[in-house]
Amino acid sequence: VFLSRNFRCDCGNSKFKNLQCKLLPEKSKVNSGNKYNDNFYGLYCTCKRPYPDPEDEIPDEMIQCIVCEDWFHGRHLGAIPPESGDFHEMVCQACMDHCHFLWAYASQLAGKEIPPLTKVNSLEDEGIVLKVEESEEQKKEIKKESGAEHPDTKEEKQSEQFNEPSTSSGSALLNTLILIQVVTKSEEPVCKLKELQSKPFVKKDTATFWPSNWRSKLCTCEDCLKMYSELEVQFLTDECDTVLAYENKGTSDQETERRDPLMDTLNSMNRVQQVELICEYNDLKTELTDYLRRFADEGTVVKREDIQHFFEEFQSRKRRRTNRMQYYCS
């Protein structure tokens, strides 16, 4: 289940009398950031029914809107979800009306998979222009070759230049330093939304289904960011807010919880250290098992003093073994 963005614990505020929050005693009396929808009362979808609904015998999948975070029956979305399930996020009809700008993007993105960016941009696409400056000597040489020619022989001279190298122009070009200046175009940022709104698009009374990377296509110009803030949907431009990112984080946390601390320690050691640690672990396991078995056989309770005594004896035996090994090696 996707976590609610605008919600935090209400304990200790004015909703509960004579109850103080133990984590945040200075908590304000009202959590103004909390947004309570029908889900807090056990009702979902536009039909305002509980889930599971004991009176609903129609099998249907519930899908969560990533804007209002309410859950909807697939048959109550006004549009049939893609049969292949090839979508990652859904925006309900009411939120599409609230975020009216999304209709301009829907015609290009909704219900379609966006291919990864593979285009190799040219220098002009990146706003870079190459300028070649000619030296004064080169300009004079070009004028001499072009201006002094008779019109009738101009074409013939040009063909000869391609067939036979000119020593004068060749030496001039060799001695000419060509300066290449890379100039970045200073253009105003283009609003993607205005470009899309200039093209025809259709508004429908339905929910919309979006591919995994659609949020990266939203415009982030100054005007659009201001609009997101006014509509309280700034999270749409946050890639970490997506359902996919939330699921990946949950998977990563589970893998961290399943990780064995002993194996992590072993992997950080060299071969000799690994063997020594495994031997010490096996010795401790064997001796502790034998020590505790005596208490089990006698039916007596293991006390704190007994455990302290065991580890003192274990450390003493370890030091004696280490000293014997050092004496033998010397």
N, C-alpha and C positions, 0 to 999 in steps of 0.2 A: 504494500500500500504506500502510495506517495505521500510524504509528509506535508502537513499544512504549512504554508509560508507564514501567514499572518496569525499565528496563534502561539500563546505561551500559557503556562499554568496560572490559574486564577486563585490559588490558595493564598490566603493572607490579605486579600483585598476586600473591598466593600461587599462583595457578593457573599462572603461568609463571615458571620459574626463570631467574635471571640476565638479567632483562629489566626495565628501568626505564621508566616512562612519561615521555616527553619534555615533555608538556604539563603534567602534574601529578606532579612527582617525589614529593610528600608523600602520594600516594594511599594509602588504607588497604589492608591486606592482603586484606580480604574485602569485596566489594560486597554488603552484606546486602540492599540494595534490589532486586537483580536477581532476577527470577523466570524460571526456565527451564522451559518446557513442551516438548512433543514437537516443536514447530516448530523448535527449535534442533538437532534431530537429523534434520530433513527429513521428519517424519511429521506428518500433519494429520488432522483430523476424528476422529470416534469409531471409524472403521475403522482408524486408525493406518496410513495408507498414504501413500506419497510423492506429490508433485505436481510435474509430471504423472506419472500412474501408467501405466507401459507395459503393464500387464496389465488395465487398466480400459478397455473399449471403449465404455462408456456415456457419451455426452456429457452433462455436468452442470456447472452453475455452482457455484463455491465462494463462500460468504458468510462474512464475518468477524463473530464475536461481539464486541460493543463492551465486554464486561466482561472475559472471559478472553483476548480477542484471538486465539483459535485460529480456524482456517478449517475450514468444514464443507461437505460436499456437500449440495446442496439436498434430495436424497432421504434423507438421514440426519438430518434435523432433527425428525422426528416429526410435522411439519406441512408442508403444501405452501405454499411462498411465494406471495404474491398474484401471479396471472398478469399483472396490469397492471404489476407491479414498483413499485406505489405505496406503498413504504415506504422509510425512510431508515436504520434501524438494526435489528439483530437481536440478541436475547439467547438464547443456547443453553439447552437443557433443564437442564444441570448448573448453570448460573449462575442460572437461575430458581429452582432448589431452594435455592441458596446465598442468593440475594436474595429470600427468600420473600415479602417485603412487596410485591414487584412484581406479584404475582397480584391484589392488590386494585386496582391501577391498570390491569392488563391488561383487566379487564372493561369499563373505560370508555375506554381509549386504544388498546390494541394492535389493529392491523389497521384502524384508523379514522383518517381525516384530521381534525385538529382545526381548526375554522374560526377565523379571526382574531377577536379580541375586538372587537366593535362595540357592545356595550351601553353606554348612557350611564347611569351610576349616579346615582341620586337622592341627595339630601342624607342621607336616612336610611341608604342603603346605605354611604355614606362615614362613617357614625358621627357625623353632624352633626344637631343638633336646634335648632329655632327656638323660643324662648320669648318670649312677649309679656307684658309687665308693664303692668298698668293703674294709672293714677294714682288717688289718693284721691278726687279730684273726679269722675272717671269712675265709680268704684264707687258713690259716693253717688247720682249721677244714675241709674244702673241700678237701684239699690234703690228710689228714688222712683218710677220708672216701673213696676216690677214689683210692689212690695209694697203700694202704695196703691190698686191696682185691685181692683174687685169681680170675683169669679170669673165672673159672668155676662157681663161686658163685656170680659174680658181678650182673648178671641179677636177681638172687634170692634176693639179698640184696636190690636192687632197688625197687622190688615189696613190700618188707617188710616195706620200708620207706614210701610208700604210704598208707599202711594199719595201721602201728603202729607208733605213734609219737616218735621221738628220743629226749630224754631229753637233751643230750649233745648238739646236733645241735640246738635244740629249744632254749635252754638258750643262746647259742652263738648268735643266730639271734636276740633274744630279747635284748641282751646287745650291739648289733651292731648299730651304727648310720649310716644310709644310706643317703649319700649326693647326692642330686639331683641338678645338675647344668643345668640351661637353657642357652643354647648357641645359639646365632643367627648366622645363616649362612651368611657369607660375600660373596655374589655372585654378579657378574656384572649384571646390569639391561639388560634384554633381549629386543631386538628390535622387536616389534610386526610386523612391516612392513617386515623385513627380513624373519621372519618365514612364512608370507603369500606369499612372493615372491618366496620362495623355493618350493611352491606347484604350480601345473599348474593352470593357469587362462587365461581367454579369453578377448581380447580387441575387442570392437565393435565400429562401427561408429554410435553410438546412444547416446542419453541422458540417464541418470540413475535416478532412483527414490529411495529415502532413507527413512527409518523409523525415528521416533522421536528422539531416543537416539543413533543414529549412531555415532555422533561426539565424544561421550565418549569412543568409541572403538578405536579411532585413537591413534597411538603411540606418546608418548611425551618424548622420549629419546632425548639426546643432538643432535644427528645427524638429527633426524626427525625435531626437532624444527628449526635447522639451515636451513633445506630444505624448511620448510614452509616460513621462512623469505625471502629466496632467491626467492621463487615463489610469494611472497607478498600475502599469504593466511593464515597468522597467526590467523585470526579470526575463522578459522575452528575448533580450539580447544576451543573456547570461547562458553560456553553453553548459555550465555546471548545474543549471537549474532543470535540465531536461530529465525525463523519465529514464532514458538510457544511462545518463551519468549517475543517477541515483541507484539504478540497479547494479552498475559496475562497481560503485562504491560499496554496496552491500556485499557483493561477491568478494571484493578485496578484503573487507573486514572479516568475512567468514574464513578466508584462507589464512589470515593473520591469527585468528583464534585457534585454528586447527594446527598451526605450526608448533613443532616440538622444540622447546627451549634447549633441550640437551643436544638435539641434532644441529641447531643453529650454532651452539658453542663448539661442537666438533668441527663443523665446516670452517670455522674461523681459525682453526689450529693447523699446524703442520703434522706430518705423519707420526713423528715420535711422540708429540704431545697427545695426539689422539689415542695411541696405544696405551700410554701411561694413564690417561683419564679413564679409559674403558676398564683397565685392570683395577684401578682404585674403586671404581663404581661396583664392579663385580665382587671385590673383597668386602666392601661395606654391605652390600646386599646379602651376601652369604652369612657374614658374622651377625648382622642384625636379625636375620631370620632365625638363626640358631638361638640367639639370646632371647628373643620373644617367645619362641616355642616352649621354653622352660616354664614361663609364666602361664602359658596356655595349658600345659600338662598339669601344673599344680593348681590351676584354677584361681590364681591370685591376680590382683589388679596391678597394672603397670603404673608406677608413680613417676613424678617428675624427677625425683632423685635417682631412680633406676636408669632413666634415659641419660641423665648427666653422667652417671657412673660408667655407662656403656661407652659413651664417646670419649671420656677421659682414658679408659683402657684402650680404646681403638687408636687414639692418637699416640699413646705410649708405645704400643706394639709397632706402629708405623715408624716412629722415631728409631726404635731398636733395629728394625729392618734396614732403614736408611743408613744408620751408622755402620752396620756390618758390611753393607755394600761399599761404602767409602773406604773402610779399612781394607777390604779385599782388593779394591782397585789400586790402592796406594802401594 
